[in-house]
């Protein structure tokens, strides 16, 4: 299982940040439109969930589990799937309904 490190940055000037990164040698990979659905395990366990996500070019299905509240405390097992909508249909047919979505 991989460990994901995630940070949320609030109230930033996107253009200034992009310029600073460019000066440091960063290369922009593109602008992406993410879609995401989150499903609960059955029975519901607040420390585990399933995420289906796409950036328009790559779609992944991920099982996430919180092991601790430390920065490296969430483990994930992830695979690439070929189609966001079809994977959602498969999950629905298996009895999973998304509890949250960002489309």
N, C-alpha and C positions, 0 to 999 in steps of 0.2 A: 504494500500500500504506500502511496505517496503522501507526503505531508505538504499541505498548501499554506503558504504565508500570505496573508491578505491584509491590506490596509485601505482605509477609506480616507480620502483627503477632501475636506470641505472648504468651501469659499476660496477657490483659487482662480487666478486669471489664466485661463487656458492658453491664450496667445503668449503671454510672458513665459509660462512654463515651457511651452514648445520651443521658444527662442533660446532659453537657457539650455535645454537639453540638446538642441542643435549645436550650440557653441561648444558643448562637451563632447560632441562627436556622435550623438545619437541619430539614428535614421528612422524616420517615420515609416511604420509598416502599413498604415492606412487608417481609414475611419470605418468602424464596424457597427452594425445594427444588431445588438444582441436580443435574442428571445430566450426566455427561461421559464420553465415550469418546475415546481417543487411538489413532491408527493411524500406523504407519510408512510412509514412502514406499517404493517398490520401484524399484530396490534400496534397502536401508536406508541412510539418510544421517542420522547423529545430529544434524545441524544443522537438519533439516527434519522436520516432522510435520504430521498432519492432526488437528484437534480438532472433535468434534461435541458441542455443549453446549446444554442447555435450562435455563431457570429456572422452567419450568412455564407461562410466558406467551409467551416468545420463544425460538426455536431457531435456532442459528447453526452454519454449517460454515465452518471457518477453516483456511487453510494458514499455517503459521508457519515462519519461517526465521531462525536466529540468524546475524547478520552480524558481530557483535563482542560482547565481554563488557561493553560499556558499558551504562548504564541504558536507552539508546534503541537498543540493538543488535539487538532482535528485531523483524523486520517481519512483518506479517500481512495477508492478503487474506481478507476475510470476506463471506459472504452470509447472508441470512436464508432459512431453509428452513421448510416448513410442518409437518413431522412428524419428530420425533426417531427413532422406531422405523422408519419407512419409509426415512428417509435412511440409517440403519444397514444396512438390507436392501440398498439400492442399493450402498453401499460394499462390503458382503460379496460381492455378485454381481460387482463389479468386481475382486475378489480381495484386498480389504483386510480384515484381521481385527484387532479392537482389541487393543492390547498392554496397555492399562490402562483401568480404568473406575471411576467413582464413581457408583453408582446409589442 
